[in-house]
Amino acid sequence: MSATALLGWALFLAAAVALLWALSDVVLLVFAAILLAVLLRGAAQLLVRLVGLPINLSLAVVVILALVILFGSTWLFGPRFVSEGQQLVKEIYNYVGQVRSHYAHSFWFEALRGMTSGQSGLSIAPLAPKLLTVTFGTTGGLLLLIATALYLAVSPRLYVRGAILLVPPKRRRRAEEILKLLAHVLRYWMLGQLIDMAVVGVLATLGLALLGIPLPLALGTLAGLLTFVPYLGAILAGIPAVIVASTVGPASILWVVLLYTGCHVVEGYLVAPLVTRRTVRLPPAVTLLAMVILGELYGFLGVLVATPLAAVIILLVQELYVRDILGTSPEDTDGGLGA
């Protein structure tokens, strides 16, 4: 490659990075829409193979079925969930108040208050509201996400062709192969996450109910939802469960810790290996760093998309650099993605 061509590519990449940075919020929203679209399209393709319906009709059935499940669950469990959720918030506030009054003058409490009030260089206060944000910012953003996902799911080939046209003609076949591989990885990653969430949520809810812990539905649902966030989600879900268990007795705390540990052992060592064999094998350090960086920059949405985005970047590096430029196979290495 000549020096002029190399300089041109460098300028192009610099401009692309600058544009992506300026539109980063929109890019993350579009990426989340792609995840949802890939999942919907994959479910529709499965229905095509099972029943033989046309693809668009299968997609309509999948969307309607998802809405029926959503609204049916809301109608059956919504009132109880809202009631338990409100009670859970009260329990956490009461617990925090008790801890504050009991340890208000201790050394560790003063040090922690200094960190969260910004008196220390290790202040964690700016990160707290981002990690506790549980919406995509606005209702309009959520509607845009859903609408974009539906458009992408209905006509994915249209957008794939548009992306491929940006590639030089001699590289278009390779670009299409990589896009198909990306769709495959993202589809099975989303499928694996949904199964993991369902398993943890059901096991936690049933276990809490059998142990006689208050608010089992709210705590179990929270455990299932936070399973979407690798590693950190399990810890964040366990904290309110332990707080509620402390109102029952010390023995209940131990049983809840054992229950949540068991749920994530089942999810991590039995369920996840079965459903993620064809998708992501990311090193834990890469996952944690991606979540911390994107969480700090973009809040909870950044945390949600950190793992699949890291998987996409690693896959692109493996295919475009390791395989195409270095001429070696990614399978020769110990880590990375599997399919």
C-alpha positions in Angstrom: 0.0 0.0 0.0 1.4 3.4 -1.0 2.0 6.2 1.5 -0.8 8.3 -0.1 -3.3 5.4 0.2 -2.2 4.7 3.8 -2.6 8.4 4.6 -6.1 8.4 3.0 -7.2 5.4 5.0 -5.8 7.0 8.2 -7.8 10.2 7.6 -10.9 8.2 6.8 -10.6 6.2 10.0 -10.0 9.3 12.0 -13.1 11.0 10.5 -15.2 7.9 11.1 -14.1 7.7 14.7 -14.8 11.4 15.3 -18.3 11.0 13.7 -19.1 7.9 15.8 -18.0 9.8 18.9 -20.1 12.8 18.1 -23.1 10.6 17.5 -22.3 8.0 20.1 -25.7 8.1 21.9 -27.5 7.5 18.6 -25.0 4.8 17.7 -25.6 2.9 20.9 -29.4 3.2 20.4 -29.1 1.9 16.9 -26.9 -1.0 18.1 -29.5 -1.9 20.7 -32.1 -1.8 17.9 -30.0 -4.2 15.9 -29.8 -6.6 18.8 -33.6 -6.6 19.1 -34.0 -6.9 15.4 -31.6 -9.8 15.1 -33.5 -11.6 17.9 -36.9 -11.0 16.3 -35.7 -12.1 12.8 -34.1 -15.2 14.3 -37.3 -16.2 16.0 -39.3 -15.6 12.8 -36.8 -17.8 10.8 -37.3 -20.5 13.4 -41.0 -20.3 12.9 -40.6 -20.5 9.2 -38.6 -23.8 9.5 -41.1 -25.3 12.0 -44.4 -24.2 10.4 -43.6 -23.1 6.9 -45.2 -19.6 7.1 -43.8 -16.7 5.0 -41.1 -14.8 6.8 -43.0 -11.6 7.2 -46.1 -13.4 8.5 -43.9 -15.3 10.9 -42.3 -12.1 12.1 -45.8 -10.6 12.7 -46.7 -13.8 14.7 -43.5 -13.4 16.8 -44.3 -9.7 17.5 -47.9 -10.4 18.4 -46.9 -13.3 20.6 -44.3 -11.2 22.4 -47.0 -8.5 23.0 -49.4 -11.1 24.3 -46.9 -12.4 26.7 -45.9 -8.9 27.8 -49.4 -7.7 28.4 -50.6 -11.0 29.8 -47.8 -11.0 32.4 -48.6 -7.4 33.2 -52.3 -8.3 33.8 -51.5 -11.4 35.9 -48.6 -10.2 37.9 -48.5 -6.4 37.4 -50.5 -5.3 40.5 -48.5 -7.7 42.8 -45.2 -6.7 41.3 -45.9 -3.0 41.7 -47.0 -3.5 45.3 -43.9 -5.6 46.1 -41.7 -3.2 44.3 -42.9 -0.3 46.3 -42.4 -2.3 49.5 -38.9 -3.3 48.4 -38.0 0.4 47.9 -39.3 1.2 51.4 -37.3 -1.7 52.9 -34.1 -0.5 51.3 -34.6 3.0 52.4 -35.3 1.9 56.0 -32.2 -0.3 56.0 -30.0 2.5 54.7 -31.5 4.8 57.4 -30.7 2.3 60.1 -27.2 1.8 58.9 -26.6 5.5 58.7 -27.9 6.1 62.3 -26.0 3.2 63.7 -22.6 3.9 62.1 -22.9 7.7 61.6 -19.8 8.5 63.6 -17.6 5.5 62.7 -14.4 6.0 60.8 -15.5 3.9 57.8 -18.8 5.7 57.4 -17.0 9.1 57.4 -14.5 7.8 54.8 -17.4 6.5 52.6 -19.3 9.7 52.9 -16.2 11.6 51.9 -15.9 9.4 48.8 -19.5 9.8 47.7 -19.6 13.6 48.4 -16.7 14.3 46.1 -14.2 15.1 48.8 -11.9 12.4 47.6 -10.3 11.8 44.2 -12.0 8.4 44.2 -15.5 9.9 44.1 -18.1 7.4 43.0 -21.0 9.9 43.1 -21.0 10.7 39.3 -21.3 7.1 38.4 -24.2 6.3 40.8 -27.1 7.9 39.0 -25.9 6.4 35.7 -25.9 2.9 37.1 -29.3 3.4 38.7 -30.9 4.7 35.5 -33.2 2.0 34.3 -34.7 3.6 31.1 -33.1 4.6 27.8 -33.5 8.3 28.8 -36.9 9.2 27.3 -40.0 7.5 26.1 -39.2 8.9 22.7 -35.9 7.0 22.7 -37.6 3.8 23.6 -40.2 4.2 20.9 -37.4 5.0 18.4 -35.6 1.9 19.5 -38.6 -0.4 19.0 -39.6 1.2 15.6 -36.0 0.9 14.3 -35.8 -2.7 15.4 -39.0 -3.5 13.6 -37.9 -1.9 10.4 -34.6 -3.7 10.5 -36.3 -7.0 11.2 -38.8 -6.6 8.4 -36.2 -5.8 5.7 -32.7 -6.7 6.9 -31.5 -7.4 3.3 -32.2 -3.8 2.3 -29.9 -2.4 5.0 -27.3 -5.1 4.5 -27.1 -4.3 0.8 -26.7 -0.6 1.6 -23.8 -1.3 3.9 -22.1 -3.7 1.4 -22.3 -1.0 -1.3 -19.9 1.1 0.8 -17.2 -1.6 0.4 -15.0 -2.0 -2.7 -16.5 -4.5 -5.2 -13.8 -7.1 -4.7 -14.4 -7.2 -1.0 -18.2 -7.3 -1.0 -18.5 -11.0 -0.8 -16.2 -11.1 2.2 -18.1 -8.2 3.8 -21.4 -10.1 3.4 -19.8 -13.2 5.1 -18.7 -11.1 8.1 -22.1 -9.5 8.4 -23.8 -12.9 8.4 -21.3 -14.1 11.1 -22.1 -11.0 13.2 -25.8 -11.6 12.9 -25.2 -15.2 14.0 -23.2 -14.3 17.0 -25.6 -11.5 18.1 -28.7 -13.8 17.6 -27.3 -16.6 19.8 -26.0 -14.2 22.4 -29.4 -12.6 22.8 -31.0 -16.0 22.9 -28.6 -17.1 25.6 -29.2 -14.0 27.7 -33.0 -14.4 27.6 -32.7 -18.1 28.6 -30.3 -17.2 31.4 -32.6 -14.4 32.6 -35.6 -16.7 32.6 -33.8 -19.5 34.5 -32.4 -17.2 37.2 -35.7 -15.3 37.6 -37.8 -18.4 38.0 -35.4 -20.2 40.3 -34.9 -17.1 42.5 -38.7 -16.4 42.7 -39.5 -20.0 43.6 -36.6 -20.3 46.1 -37.5 -17.1 47.9 -41.1 -18.1 48.1 -40.2 -21.5 49.6 -37.8 -19.9 52.1 -40.6 -17.6 53.2 -38.7 -14.4 52.2 -41.0 -11.4 51.7 -41.4 -9.9 48.2 -40.3 -13.0 46.2 -41.8 -11.8 42.9 -40.1 -8.4 43.0 -36.8 -9.8 44.1 -36.9 -12.8 41.6 -37.8 -10.5 38.7 -35.0 -8.1 39.6 -32.6 -11.1 39.8 -33.7 -12.3 36.3 -33.4 -8.8 34.7 -30.0 -8.1 36.2 -28.7 -11.4 34.8 -28.5 -9.5 31.5 -25.5 -7.6 33.0 -22.7 -10.2 33.4 -20.9 -10.5 36.8 -22.1 -7.2 38.3 -25.8 -8.1 37.8 -25.6 -11.0 40.2 -24.1 -8.8 42.9 -26.5 -6.0 42.4 -29.5 -8.4 42.5 -28.2 -10.0 45.7 -28.0 -6.8 47.8 -31.7 -6.1 48.1 -32.4 -9.8 48.6 -30.1 -9.9 51.6 -31.6 -6.6 52.9 -35.1 -8.1 52.8 -33.9 -11.4 54.3 -32.3 -9.5 57.2 -35.9 -8.5 58.3 -36.7 -12.2 58.8 -33.6 -13.3 60.7 -29.8 -14.1 60.4 -30.5 -17.6 59.2 -32.5 -16.3 56.3 -29.6 -14.2 55.1 -27.5 -17.3 54.8 -30.2 -19.2 53.0 -30.7 -16.3 50.5 -26.9 -16.1 49.8 -26.9 -19.9 49.2 -30.0 -19.6 47.0 -28.6 -16.9 44.8 -25.2 -18.6 44.6 -27.0 -21.8 43.5 -29.0 -19.9 40.9 -26.0 -18.5 39.3 -24.0 -21.7 39.5 -26.9 -23.4 37.6 -26.9 -20.5 35.1 -23.2 -20.3 34.7 -22.2 -24.0 34.6 -25.3 -25.8 33.3 -27.5 -23.4 31.2 -25.0 -20.9 29.8 -22.6 -23.6 28.3 -25.5 -25.2 26.5 -27.0 -22.0 25.0 -23.8 -20.1 24.2 -21.8 -22.8 22.5 -22.3 -21.0 19.2 -21.6 -17.5 20.2 -19.6 -15.4 22.7 -16.6 -16.5 24.7 -15.3 -13.2 26.0 -12.5 -13.0 28.7 -14.0 -11.7 32.0 -11.6 -8.8 32.1 -12.7 -7.6 28.7 -16.4 -7.8 29.7 -15.8 -5.9 33.0 -13.7 -3.2 31.3 -16.2 -2.7 28.6 -19.1 -2.4 31.1 -17.1 0.1 33.3 -16.1 2.3 30.4 -19.4 2.4 28.6 -21.3 2.7 31.9 -19.2 5.7 32.8 -19.7 7.3 29.4 -23.3 6.5 28.6 -25.0 5.2 31.7 -27.1 2.0 32.0 -27.6 1.7 28.2 -23.9 1.6 27.9 -23.7 -1.2 30.5 -26.4 -3.2 28.7 -24.7 -3.1 25.2 -21.1 -3.4 26.5 -20.8 -7.2 26.2 -22.3 -7.7 22.7 -20.4 -4.6 21.5 -17.2 -6.0 22.8 -18.0 -9.3 21.1 -18.6 -7.5 17.8 -15.3 -5.6 18.0 -13.3 -8.7 18.8 -15.0 -10.6 16.0 -14.1 -7.8 13.5 -10.5 -7.8 14.7 -10.3 -11.5 14.3 -11.8 -11.6 10.9 -10.5 -8.4 9.3 -7.0 -8.3 10.9 -6.1 -11.7 12.2 -7.6 -13.7 9.3 -7.5 -11.3 6.3 -4.3 -9.3 7.0 -2.1 -11.7 9.1 -3.4 -14.7 7.2 -3.9 -16.8 10.4 -7.0 -18.5 11.8 -8.6 -17.1 14.9 -9.3 -20.7 16.0 -5.5 -21.1 16.5 -5.7 -18.8 19.5 -7.0 -19.8 22.9 -9.7 -17.1 23.4 -12.2 -15.1 21.5 -15.4 -16.0 19.8 -16.7 -19.4 18.9 -19.5 -20.3 16.5 
